[in-house]
Every structure is written in C-alpha cells, then in structure tokens.
Amino acid sequence: MNIINAFNNYKADWIDVALTKIAVFTGALFIAKVWDGILSLDWYWYVIIWLLAAFKPMMNFFRAAKKTET
C-alpha cells in the first residue's frame, strides 16, 4: 500500500483531529514568535490567506451536508 492510499483510507477520530488543531495552532504561534516579519503584514492579508485556506474544506463540508440532506 502506498502513502496516498494510506491517507485516503485513514479515518481520524475526534482526539486525532483535536491534537492536530493544537499542533497547527502552536506551530503557527512558534513561527510568529521567531519570525517578526510575518506579523508586520496588514490585516487584510491574513483575511485573504484565511479565506483561501478555508475555501476547499468548507466546500467539501457543504457538499457532504447536501448529500446527507437528500
């Protein structure tokens, strides 16, 4: 089994998801702590990056919700 199939077949439980969120959040705080330049961006750049990063997961969520609705 290659790594792509392993990722496709992996089912995370709520603890895995929560720990992943904590790891990403603390990793982002670490980057902000050691790289002062990242915090010097204007606020709208953070909103643009946030919207771009959230678009695909939110679309997948709404598609899945629509499938379960019908």
N, C-alpha and C positions, 0 to 999 in steps of 0.2 A: 504494500500500500504506500503510495507516495504522499508527500506532505499536503498536497492540495486536497486529496480525498480524505485525509485525516481531518483537515479543517472543516470540510463540508459535512462530515459525519459527527463532529463534536457537538454535544449538547451540554451547554453550561447551566449549572443550577444557580440559584439566587446568590449563594455565597461567592461563587466564582465571579459573577457579574459585579457584586459589591466590592470585592477585593480589587478587581480590575479598575473600577472607578476610582478607588482610593489611590491606587498606584499611579494612574494617569494624573490625578489631581496633584499629588505630592511631587511627581516628576515635573509638572508644569511650574509648581512653586519653586522647585530647585533651579530650573532654568532661569526663572525671573530673578532669583536671588544672585546667581553667579554672572548673569549677563544683563548689565544695567541698560544696555541699548534697547532691549526688547520692550521695556516699559516706557520708552520715550515716544512711542507711536501715538498718533491721535486716536481718540476713542472710536471713531468710525472704522478704522482698520480692524479692530477687534470684532466689531459687529459684522463686517464683511466676511472675515475668516470664520466666525461662528456660523453664519448663515450658509456658507459654502460647505462647511464640515457637517452641518446638521441636515442638509437637504436630502441626501440619499437615504439615511436611516429613517427620516420622517416619512418619506415617500413609501418606503418598504412597509413601515408600520401602518400607514393608511390603506395601502393595498391589501395587506393581511386582514385589517379590520373590515374592509369592504367584503372580502371573500367570506368571512365568518358571518357577516350580516345577512347574506343572501342564502 
